[in-house]
Amino acid sequence: MLETLGPTAQSSGAHERWRELVTALRAALGWVEQPVVIRQHAKGTLLAIAAPVDALLTATEVNEWAWEQASGVFAVGAKTDADPPFDQLHFSGVLFSTVAAAFVARAAAEGNPALAALRIAARQHHVALLADDENISIGEGAGSRTWPLSALPAAASVPWHHLHDIPKILVTGSNGKTTTVRLLAALIAASEVKYRDRVGFSSTEGVVVGGVRVGEGDFSGPAGARLVLRDPRVQAAVLETARGGILRRGLAVERADVAIVTNISADHFGEYGIDSLEDLASVKLVAARALGSEDTLVLNADDPVLLKYAQTQECRIALFARQESHDALVKLRAAGGATCGLDDGQLWLTQNGNRFCLGAIAELPLTLSGAAAYNIGNIAAAALAAAAVGVAPEIIAAELKRFGSTRSDNPGRLNRWAVGGITVLIDYAHNPDGLAMLLAASRSLLRDQHAEAGVEGRLGLLLGQAGNRSDQAIGELARVAAQSHPAFIVIKEIPGMLRGRALGDVPALLKAGLLAGGYSVACIETVADEVDAARRLLHWAKRGDVLVLPVHQAAARDTLAALLDEMENHRWQAGTALPA
């Protein structure tokens, strides 16, 4: 895929000339069955060609050469001395036969016949093959074997009778992915003895197998999925499938049993040609392409964009919504489909015409006694997905009543401390919708505390954002914060997440957005370090206050969690000095 730039980026004439050239080159290379795509967007055009998996580097050169010729802008000097034949192609006037011969030779040198043969054999044996730059694996989890690309086996020597795939669930959406992944993994692990300590999952927070972390960092893309699916202990996998990974690398797997799209909200617009909610929904729904006609796609019926796309899918659909009486859920149940939603404060799962009560929402720890209403959707989505892979409703109900009762169940996601007369919430809220939901839950907690103890508490907020959002998106985050009227906001810098911006840029945009939203400058401070910014809020807090701390770096979160644990253990009181 090539992103066009410059004055010819959206030239229809250049696009058609590019199509002619890549079509001719692909014919010379024998790639004629693969598609060609031209997709215009607000900032340019994406030009995409498909190619054999062992010719992708050659394909990037084909794409770039064709665009240079079509646009008249040449990358002279961009190539290295290690590739002199291709240096000579990046000019106008080179004979097409010379170009075609060079690309045919390069594709032959790049080709890996042994890998191609293994792919064919894996399809014949109905097992997955996963490949990256260093290794391939055949089968999944406990039914997998892995080989280095440099020492591939002959297809006849592969122990096919030992290899098999495992149940897989893909989880995507704008908010709630990691919580849903963790909850699903717990539901499956509780369902059968064979899954106990044998469920693996990948997420923004890393890779975990049987409750043990085996990979640190953001593993919500294909690399995380492969790490899970190559672990010989894993009997079932739950894979967070984020937008960025889909757009950069696609899906790690060709087949899955269930896919979930939690919701769609405005985030990351302007990246990779995604400019609208409809664009974003189409990206998230790439996960559905891994589903067969008997597999299940779980969608949020309260999201009108997703509900529209539900009509176009060829797999089974399961729907969740805040209310079980939602028209789409009623219609789906009448057709024999699975749904999950609320009725009179109880969560109900309907499957195969049978209706099961999963418990009172106020009794499910993930909802903070009902204050965190947004987690109802994550719970419902996980319940539908678990039911689709055979987890019994009574097991789902029992696990929902347990999961989230300890902070270790869902670290960094709506973790709560009641310490020294104040309430502290640590969460990942990273976009306007996520922050709005978190602040609504916090306001609900303040009201409950006031009703119970008669203490008029204040709201304090830690505010920050990664640098890869647009100025408009950063301003919108600040506007959402201002609308909740916190008594005090500390703006943080996140040096590890500048993503192309200079130090100070994001805090300045957030402060400007707060002021534009009518927030008082006297109630704003900026602190450069994420942990120090949180400590400033803790120092400010008085009895009855609720502090909302969206923390985006794992190391900072772990440091703050340890600090809050220490405060709890030493019976710290608001207004006294903090531990070092």
C-alpha positions as CSV (number, residue, x, y, z in Angstrom):
1,M,0.0,0.0,0.0
2,L,1.4,3.4,-1.0
3,E,0.2,6.7,0.4
4,T,0.4,9.4,-2.3
5,L,1.7,12.9,-1.5
6,G,2.3,16.1,-3.4
7,P,0.3,18.0,-6.1
8,T,-0.6,14.8,-8.0
9,A,-1.8,12.9,-4.9
10,Q,-5.5,13.1,-6.0
11,S,-5.0,13.4,-9.8
12,S,-7.4,11.0,-11.4
13,G,-5.2,10.9,-14.5
14,A,-2.2,9.9,-12.5
15,H,-4.3,7.2,-10.7
16,E,-5.4,5.7,-14.0
17,R,-1.9,5.7,-15.4
18,W,-0.7,4.0,-12.2
19,R,-3.4,1.4,-12.6
20,E,-2.3,0.7,-16.2
21,L,1.4,0.3,-15.2
22,V,0.9,-1.9,-12.2
23,T,-1.6,-4.1,-14.2
24,A,1.0,-4.5,-16.9
25,L,3.8,-5.3,-14.4
26,R,1.6,-7.7,-12.5
27,A,0.8,-9.6,-15.7
28,A,4.6,-9.9,-16.3
29,L,5.0,-11.2,-12.8
30,G,2.0,-13.6,-13.0
31,W,0.0,-11.8,-10.3
32,V,-3.0,-11.2,-12.5
33,E,-5.6,-12.8,-10.1
34,Q,-4.8,-10.3,-7.3
35,P,-6.8,-7.0,-6.9
36,V,-5.8,-3.4,-7.4
37,V,-7.4,-0.7,-5.2
38,I,-7.5,3.1,-5.5
39,R,-9.0,4.8,-2.5
40,Q,-9.2,8.6,-2.2
41,H,-9.6,10.3,1.2
42,A,-9.4,13.8,2.6
43,K,-5.6,14.1,2.5
44,G,-4.5,12.0,-0.4
45,T,-5.0,8.6,-2.0
46,L,-4.1,5.0,-1.0
47,L,-2.9,2.9,-3.9
48,A,-2.9,-0.8,-3.0
49,I,-1.9,-4.0,-4.8
50,A,-2.1,-7.6,-3.5
51,A,0.8,-9.9,-4.2
52,P,2.1,-13.4,-3.2
53,V,3.1,-13.5,0.4
54,D,6.7,-14.3,-0.6
55,A,6.9,-11.3,-2.9
56,L,5.8,-8.4,-0.7
57,L,9.1,-6.5,-0.9
58,T,9.1,-6.7,-4.7
59,A,5.5,-5.5,-4.6
60,T,6.4,-2.3,-2.7
61,E,9.0,-1.6,-5.5
62,V,6.4,-2.3,-8.2
63,N,4.0,0.1,-6.5
64,E,6.5,2.9,-6.0
65,W,7.9,2.6,-9.5
66,A,4.5,2.8,-11.1
67,W,3.5,5.8,-9.1
68,E,6.7,7.7,-9.9
69,Q,6.1,7.1,-13.6
70,A,2.4,8.1,-13.3
71,S,3.0,11.2,-11.3
72,G,6.3,12.3,-12.8
73,V,7.9,12.7,-9.4
74,F,11.0,10.4,-9.1
75,A,12.7,9.3,-5.9
76,V,16.2,9.8,-7.3
77,G,18.8,9.1,-4.7
78,A,16.3,7.3,-2.4
79,K,17.7,3.9,-3.3
80,T,20.8,2.5,-1.8
81,D,24.0,1.4,-3.6
82,A,23.2,-2.2,-2.5
83,D,20.4,-2.2,-5.1
84,P,21.9,-0.6,-8.3
85,P,19.5,-2.2,-10.8
86,F,16.6,-0.5,-9.1
87,D,18.5,2.8,-8.9
88,Q,18.5,2.8,-12.6
89,L,14.8,2.2,-12.9
90,H,13.8,5.4,-11.0
91,F,13.9,7.7,-14.0
92,S,11.6,8.4,-16.9
93,G,12.1,6.8,-20.3
94,V,13.3,3.4,-19.1
95,L,12.1,0.7,-21.5
96,F,9.2,-1.3,-19.9
97,S,10.7,-4.6,-20.9
98,T,13.8,-3.7,-18.9
99,V,11.7,-2.8,-15.9
100,A,9.6,-5.9,-16.1
101,A,12.7,-8.1,-16.4
102,A,14.2,-6.5,-13.3
103,F,11.1,-7.1,-11.3
104,V,10.7,-10.7,-12.4
105,A,14.3,-11.3,-11.4
106,R,13.8,-9.7,-8.0
107,A,10.6,-11.6,-7.3
108,A,12.4,-14.9,-8.2
109,A,15.2,-14.0,-5.7
110,E,12.7,-13.1,-3.0
111,G,10.5,-16.1,-3.6
112,N,10.3,-18.9,-1.0
113,P,9.0,-22.1,-2.7
114,A,9.2,-24.1,0.5
115,L,6.9,-21.6,2.3
116,A,4.4,-21.6,-0.7
117,A,4.3,-25.4,-0.5
118,L,3.7,-25.4,3.2
119,R,0.8,-22.9,2.8
120,I,-0.9,-25.1,0.3
121,A,-0.4,-28.2,2.5
122,A,-1.7,-26.4,5.6
123,R,-4.9,-25.4,3.7
124,Q,-5.3,-29.0,2.6
125,H,-5.0,-30.2,6.2
126,H,-7.3,-27.4,7.4
127,V,-4.9,-25.9,9.9
128,A,-3.6,-22.3,10.2
129,L,-0.2,-21.2,9.0
130,L,1.2,-18.0,10.6
131,A,4.3,-16.3,9.1
132,D,6.4,-13.3,10.1
133,D,9.9,-12.1,9.1
134,E,11.6,-14.8,11.1
135,N,9.4,-17.8,11.7
136,I,6.4,-19.8,10.5
137,S,4.1,-21.8,12.7
138,I,1.5,-24.4,11.6
139,G,-1.5,-25.1,13.8
140,E,-2.3,-23.0,16.9
141,G,-1.5,-23.1,20.6
142,A,-1.2,-26.6,21.9
143,G,-1.7,-27.9,18.4
144,S,1.2,-25.8,16.8
145,R,4.8,-26.3,15.8
146,T,7.2,-23.4,14.9
147,W,10.1,-23.3,12.5
148,P,12.6,-20.6,11.5
149,L,12.1,-19.3,7.9
150,S,15.7,-20.3,7.3
151,A,15.1,-23.9,8.0
152,L,11.6,-24.8,6.7
153,P,10.6,-28.5,6.6
154,A,9.3,-30.3,3.6
155,A,5.5,-30.6,3.6
156,A,5.8,-34.4,3.8
157,S,7.9,-34.3,7.0
158,V,5.4,-32.1,9.0
159,P,3.7,-34.0,11.8
160,W,0.2,-33.1,10.5
161,H,-1.6,-35.5,12.8
162,H,-0.3,-33.5,15.8
163,L,-1.4,-30.1,14.5
164,H,-4.7,-28.5,15.0
165,D,-6.3,-25.0,15.5
166,I,-7.9,-23.8,18.7
167,P,-10.9,-21.6,19.5
168,K,-10.2,-17.9,18.8
169,I,-12.1,-14.8,19.6
170,L,-11.2,-11.4,18.1
171,V,-12.1,-8.2,20.0
172,T,-12.1,-4.8,18.4
173,G,-13.8,-1.4,18.9
174,S,-13.0,2.1,20.0
175,N,-13.4,1.6,23.8
176,G,-13.6,-1.3,26.2
177,K,-11.4,-3.8,24.2
178,T,-9.0,-4.7,26.9
179,T,-11.6,-5.1,29.6
180,T,-13.7,-7.3,27.3
181,V,-10.6,-9.4,26.4
182,R,-9.7,-10.0,30.0
183,L,-13.3,-10.8,31.0
184,L,-13.7,-13.2,28.1
185,A,-10.4,-15.0,29.0
186,A,-11.7,-15.5,32.6
187,L,-15.1,-16.8,31.4
188,I,-13.5,-19.4,29.1
189,A,-10.9,-20.4,31.8
190,A,-13.8,-21.0,34.2
191,S,-15.8,-23.1,31.8
192,E,-13.8,-26.4,31.6
193,V,-10.9,-28.0,33.3
194,K,-9.0,-28.2,30.0
195,Y,-9.0,-24.4,29.7
196,R,-7.9,-23.7,33.3
197,D,-4.5,-21.9,33.1
198,R,-4.5,-22.7,29.4
199,V,-6.2,-19.5,27.9
200,G,-4.0,-17.0,26.3
201,F,-4.8,-13.4,25.4
202,S,-3.2,-10.4,23.8
203,S,-4.1,-6.8,24.4
204,T,-2.8,-3.2,24.7
205,E,-1.4,-4.3,28.1
206,G,0.7,-7.2,26.8
207,V,0.3,-11.0,26.3
208,V,-0.9,-13.2,29.1
209,V,-1.0,-17.0,29.2
210,G,-2.7,-18.8,32.1
211,G,-2.7,-15.6,34.2
212,V,1.1,-15.1,33.7
213,R,2.4,-12.2,31.6
214,V,4.7,-13.4,28.8
215,G,4.9,-10.2,26.8
216,E,5.1,-6.5,28.0
217,G,3.8,-3.5,26.0
218,D,1.1,-2.9,23.4
219,F,0.4,-6.3,21.8
220,S,-3.0,-5.5,20.3
221,G,-1.8,-6.3,16.7
222,P,-0.7,-9.3,14.8
223,A,2.5,-9.7,16.7
224,G,0.6,-10.2,19.9
225,A,-1.8,-12.7,18.3
226,R,1.1,-14.8,17.0
227,L,2.8,-14.8,20.4
228,V,-0.4,-16.2,21.9
229,L,-1.1,-18.7,19.1
230,R,2.5,-20.1,19.1
231,D,2.5,-20.8,22.8
232,P,2.2,-24.7,23.3
233,R,0.2,-24.2,26.5
234,V,-2.7,-22.4,25.0
235,Q,-6.0,-24.2,24.4
236,A,-8.1,-21.1,23.6
237,A,-7.2,-17.5,22.5
238,V,-8.8,-14.1,23.0
239,L,-7.1,-11.5,20.7
240,E,-7.4,-7.8,20.9
241,T,-7.5,-6.5,17.4
242,A,-6.9,-2.8,17.3
243,R,-7.4,-0.4,14.5
244,G,-3.7,0.4,14.1
245,G,-2.7,-3.2,13.7
246,I,-5.4,-3.9,11.2
247,L,-4.4,-0.9,9.1
248,R,-0.7,-1.5,9.2
249,R,-0.6,-5.3,9.1
250,G,-4.1,-6.7,8.6
251,L,-5.3,-9.6,10.7
252,A,-3.0,-12.2,12.1
253,V,-5.5,-15.0,11.4
254,E,-7.6,-16.1,8.5
255,R,-10.2,-17.8,10.6
256,A,-11.8,-17.1,14.0
257,D,-14.9,-18.5,15.8
258,V,-16.2,-15.2,17.1
259,A,-15.5,-11.5,16.6
260,I,-16.7,-8.6,18.8
261,V,-17.0,-4.9,17.9
262,T,-17.7,-3.1,21.2
263,N,-18.5,0.4,19.8
264,I,-17.3,3.1,17.3
265,S,-16.3,6.6,18.4
266,A,-14.5,9.5,16.8
267,D,-10.8,8.7,17.3
268,H,-7.6,8.6,15.2
269,F,-9.3,10.5,12.3
270,G,-6.9,11.5,9.5
271,E,-4.6,8.5,9.9
272,Y,-4.4,5.9,7.1
273,G,-7.2,7.6,5.2
274,I,-9.8,7.2,7.9
275,D,-11.9,10.3,8.1
276,S,-15.4,9.3,9.4
277,L,-17.2,7.0,11.7
278,E,-18.2,4.9,8.7
279,D,-14.6,4.6,7.7
280,L,-13.6,3.5,11.2
281,A,-16.5,1.0,11.3
282,S,-15.3,-0.6,8.1
283,V,-11.8,-1.0,9.6
284,K,-13.1,-2.6,12.7
285,L,-15.3,-4.9,10.7
286,V,-12.3,-6.3,8.9
287,A,-12.4,-8.7,11.9
288,A,-15.6,-10.2,10.6
289,R,-13.8,-11.4,7.4
290,A,-12.3,-14.1,9.5
291,L,-15.7,-15.6,10.2
292,G,-17.5,-18.3,8.3
293,S,-21.3,-18.5,7.9
294,E,-21.6,-20.6,11.2
295,D,-19.4,-18.2,13.2
296,T,-20.7,-15.3,15.3
297,L,-20.2,-11.6,15.0
298,V,-21.2,-9.7,18.3
299,L,-22.2,-6.1,17.7
300,N,-23.4,-3.2,19.8
301,A,-27.0,-2.4,18.7
302,D,-26.9,0.9,20.6
303,D,-24.3,2.1,18.0
304,P,-26.3,3.1,14.9
305,V,-23.2,2.8,12.6
306,L,-22.6,-0.8,13.7
307,L,-26.2,-1.7,13.6
308,K,-26.4,-0.6,9.9
309,Y,-23.4,-2.8,9.1
310,A,-25.1,-5.8,10.8
311,Q,-27.4,-6.1,7.9
312,T,-24.5,-6.7,5.4
313,Q,-22.7,-9.6,7.2
314,E,-22.9,-13.2,6.0
315,C,-22.1,-14.8,9.4
316,R,-24.4,-15.2,12.5
317,I,-25.1,-12.0,14.3
318,A,-25.5,-11.6,18.1
319,L,-26.6,-8.2,19.5
320,F,-26.2,-6.5,22.8
321,A,-27.7,-3.2,24.0
322,R,-28.4,-1.3,27.2
323,Q,-32.0,-2.3,27.1
324,E,-33.2,-5.8,26.2
325,S,-36.3,-4.2,24.7
326,H,-34.3,-2.6,21.9
327,D,-36.1,-3.1,18.6
328,A,-33.1,-4.8,17.0
329,L,-32.8,-7.2,19.8
330,V,-36.5,-8.0,19.8
331,K,-36.4,-8.7,16.1
332,L,-33.2,-10.8,16.3
333,R,-34.7,-13.0,19.1
334,A,-37.8,-13.5,17.1
335,A,-35.6,-14.9,14.4
336,G,-33.8,-17.2,16.8
337,G,-30.7,-15.1,17.4
338,A,-28.7,-14.4,20.5
339,T,-29.0,-11.2,22.5
340,C,-28.0,-9.6,25.8
341,G,-29.4,-6.6,27.5
342,L,-30.9,-5.1,30.7
343,D,-34.4,-5.5,32.0
344,D,-35.4,-4.0,35.3
345,G,-31.8,-3.8,36.5
346,Q,-31.0,-7.4,35.6
347,L,-28.8,-8.6,32.7
348,W,-30.4,-11.2,30.5
349,L,-28.8,-13.5,27.9
350,T,-31.1,-15.1,25.3
351,Q,-29.6,-18.0,23.2
352,N,-31.4,-20.6,21.2
353,G,-34.8,-19.3,22.4
354,N,-33.8,-19.7,26.1
355,R,-33.5,-16.7,28.4
356,F,-31.0,-16.7,31.3
357,C,-30.5,-14.1,34.1
358,L,-26.9,-13.2,34.5
359,G,-27.4,-11.1,37.6
360,A,-28.3,-7.7,38.9
361,I,-26.1,-5.0,37.3
362,A,-25.4,-3.4,40.7
363,E,-23.9,-6.7,41.9
364,L,-21.4,-7.0,39.1
365,P,-18.0,-5.6,40.2
366,L,-17.1,-4.2,36.8
367,T,-20.0,-1.7,37.1
368,L,-18.9,-0.1,40.4
369,S,-22.3,-0.8,41.9
370,G,-23.9,0.5,38.8
371,A,-22.0,3.8,38.6
372,A,-19.9,2.6,35.6
373,A,-22.8,2.0,33.3
374,Y,-20.6,1.9,30.2
375,N,-19.1,-1.4,31.3
376,I,-22.5,-3.0,30.8
377,G,-21.8,-3.2,27.1
378,N,-18.4,-4.8,27.7
379,I,-20.0,-7.4,30.0
380,A,-22.8,-8.1,27.6
381,A,-20.5,-8.5,24.6
382,A,-18.2,-10.9,26.6
383,A,-21.2,-12.9,27.7
384,L,-22.5,-13.3,24.1
385,A,-19.1,-14.3,22.8
386,A,-18.5,-16.8,25.7
387,A,-22.0,-18.4,25.0
388,A,-21.1,-18.6,21.3
389,V,-18.1,-20.8,22.1
390,G,-20.0,-23.0,24.5
391,V,-19.6,-21.5,28.0
392,A,-22.7,-22.4,30.0
393,P,-24.9,-19.4,31.2
394,E,-24.6,-20.4,34.9
395,I,-20.8,-20.3,34.6
396,I,-21.0,-16.9,32.9
397,A,-23.3,-15.6,35.6
398,A,-21.0,-16.8,38.4
399,E,-17.9,-15.4,36.9
400,L,-19.5,-12.0,36.2
401,K,-20.3,-11.7,39.9
402,R,-16.6,-12.3,40.7
403,F,-14.6,-10.6,38.0
404,G,-13.4,-7.2,38.9
405,S,-13.7,-7.7,42.6
406,T,-9.9,-7.4,42.8
407,R,-7.8,-4.8,40.9
408,S,-5.6,-7.6,39.5
409,D,-8.5,-8.8,37.4
410,N,-8.4,-5.8,35.2
411,P,-5.3,-3.7,36.0
412,G,-5.4,-0.1,34.7
413,R,-9.1,-0.2,33.8
414,L,-11.4,1.4,36.3
415,N,-9.3,0.4,39.3
416,R,-10.6,2.0,42.5
417,W,-9.0,2.9,45.8
418,A,-10.8,4.3,48.8
419,V,-8.0,5.8,50.9
420,G,-7.8,8.5,53.5
421,G,-11.4,9.7,52.8
422,I,-11.0,10.1,49.1
423,T,-11.8,7.8,46.1
424,V,-9.2,7.4,43.4
425,L,-10.0,5.9,40.0
426,I,-7.2,4.8,37.6
427,D,-8.3,4.1,34.0
428,Y,-7.0,4.2,30.5
429,A,-9.7,6.6,29.0
430,H,-7.9,7.8,25.9
431,N,-10.5,9.5,23.7
432,P,-13.4,11.9,24.3
433,D,-16.1,9.2,24.5
434,G,-14.0,7.1,26.9
435,L,-13.3,10.2,29.1
436,A,-16.9,11.3,29.1
437,M,-18.1,7.9,30.3
438,L,-15.4,7.8,33.0
439,L,-16.3,11.3,34.2
440,A,-20.0,10.3,34.3
441,A,-19.2,7.3,36.5
442,S,-17.1,9.6,38.7
443,R,-20.0,12.1,39.1
444,S,-22.3,9.2,40.0
445,L,-19.8,8.2,42.8
446,L,-19.7,11.7,44.1
447,R,-23.5,11.8,44.4
448,D,-23.6,8.4,46.1
449,Q,-20.9,9.5,48.6
450,H,-22.8,12.7,49.3
451,A,-26.0,10.8,49.9
452,E,-24.3,8.2,52.2
453,A,-21.9,10.4,54.2
454,G,-23.2,13.9,53.7
455,V,-19.8,15.1,52.5
456,E,-19.8,17.5,49.6
457,G,-16.8,16.2,47.6
458,R,-15.0,17.7,44.6
459,L,-13.8,16.2,41.3
460,G,-10.1,16.3,40.4
461,L,-8.9,15.2,37.0
462,L,-5.6,14.2,35.4
463,L,-5.6,15.1,31.7
464,G,-3.3,14.2,28.9
465,Q,-3.2,12.7,25.4
466,A,-0.8,11.0,23.0
467,G,0.6,13.2,20.3
468,N,-0.8,11.3,17.3
469,R,-4.2,12.9,17.6
470,S,-5.1,16.0,15.6
471,D,-5.3,19.4,17.2
472,Q,-9.1,19.2,16.9
473,A,-9.2,15.8,18.6
474,I,-7.0,17.1,21.5
475,G,-9.2,20.1,21.8
476,E,-12.3,17.9,21.9
477,L,-10.8,15.9,24.8
478,A,-10.3,19.1,26.7
479,R,-13.9,20.3,25.9
480,V,-15.3,17.0,27.4
481,A,-13.2,17.6,30.5
482,A,-14.4,21.1,30.9
483,Q,-18.1,20.1,30.5
484,S,-17.8,17.9,33.6
485,H,-16.6,20.9,35.7
486,P,-13.8,19.4,37.8
487,A,-12.7,21.5,40.7
488,F,-9.0,21.1,39.6
489,I,-7.3,19.7,36.5
490,V,-3.7,18.8,36.3
491,I,-2.4,18.6,32.7
492,K,0.3,16.0,32.2
493,E,3.0,15.5,29.6
494,I,3.6,12.0,28.3
495,P,7.2,12.0,27.0
496,G,6.9,8.4,25.8
497,M,3.9,9.1,23.7
498,L,4.8,12.3,21.8
499,R,4.5,10.6,18.4
500,G,5.9,13.4,16.3
501,R,5.1,16.3,18.5
502,A,7.5,18.5,20.5
503,L,7.4,18.6,24.3
504,G,4.8,21.0,25.5
505,D,2.7,20.9,22.3
506,V,-0.1,18.6,23.7
507,P,-0.4,20.3,27.1
508,A,-0.6,23.7,25.4
509,L,-3.5,22.4,23.1
510,L,-5.3,20.9,26.1
511,K,-5.0,24.1,28.1
512,A,-6.3,26.1,25.2
513,G,-9.2,23.7,24.8
514,L,-10.1,24.0,28.5
515,L,-10.1,27.8,28.3
516,A,-12.1,27.8,25.1
517,G,-14.6,25.6,27.0
518,G,-15.0,28.2,29.7
519,Y,-12.8,26.5,32.3
520,S,-11.0,28.8,34.7
521,V,-7.2,29.2,34.2
522,A,-6.9,29.4,38.0
523,C,-8.0,25.7,38.3
524,I,-5.4,24.4,35.8
525,E,-1.8,23.3,36.5
526,T,0.6,21.6,34.1
527,V,3.1,19.0,35.4
528,A,5.6,17.5,33.1
529,D,5.7,14.0,34.5
530,E,2.7,11.6,34.6
531,V,3.4,10.3,38.1
532,D,4.2,13.8,39.5
533,A,1.0,15.1,38.0
534,A,-1.0,12.4,39.8
535,R,0.8,13.1,43.0
536,R,-0.1,16.8,42.7
537,L,-3.8,15.8,42.6
538,L,-3.4,13.6,45.7
539,H,-1.7,16.4,47.6
540,W,-4.7,18.7,46.7
541,A,-7.4,16.3,47.6
542,K,-9.7,16.6,50.7
543,R,-12.1,14.1,52.3
544,G,-15.0,13.3,50.1
545,D,-13.1,14.1,46.8
546,V,-13.0,11.8,43.8
547,L,-9.8,11.8,41.7
548,V,-9.9,10.6,38.1
549,L,-6.6,9.5,36.9
550,P,-6.5,8.4,33.2
551,V,-3.0,6.9,33.1
552,H,-1.6,5.9,29.7
553,Q,1.9,4.5,30.4
554,A,2.2,1.1,32.1
555,A,5.2,2.0,34.2
556,A,3.5,5.2,35.5
557,R,0.4,3.1,36.3
558,D,2.4,0.5,38.2
559,T,4.2,3.2,40.2
560,L,0.9,4.9,41.1
561,A,-0.8,1.6,42.1
562,A,2.1,0.9,44.4
563,L,1.9,4.3,45.9
564,L,-1.9,4.0,46.5
565,D,-1.4,0.5,48.0
566,E,1.2,1.9,50.4
567,M,-1.2,4.8,51.3
568,E,-3.9,2.2,52.0
569,N,-1.6,0.0,54.1
570,H,-0.4,3.0,56.2
571,R,-3.9,4.4,56.6
572,W,-2.9,7.7,55.0
573,Q,-5.4,10.5,55.5
574,A,-6.2,13.3,53.0
575,G,-4.3,16.5,53.8
576,T,-1.2,14.7,55.2
577,A,2.1,14.2,53.4
578,L,2.3,11.6,50.7
579,P,4.8,8.7,50.9
580,A,8.0,9.3,49.0
